[in-house]
């Protein structure tokens, strides 16, 4: 019983670390994008925005696929969501 609890705690810690790393990666990317936007002509900026939007959609899709396939991670139920 103790070993199972310890294993669950380790898995929980690993998921937490992965989330923190993902958040840091996003913040770094946002800072990089902001810097690049400040130093590019607007015509080049438009091309980057379109490319970035496509890559963000792909990344979101991969996250969704990963969260569905990862045991222990569940998305909230739609029935419980309050829409106002």
Secondary structure, 3 states (H helix, E strand, C coil): CHHHHHHHHHHHHHHHHHHHHHHHHHHHHHHHHHHHHHCCCHHHHHHHHHHHHHHHHHHHHHHHHHHHHCCCCCCCCHHHCCCC
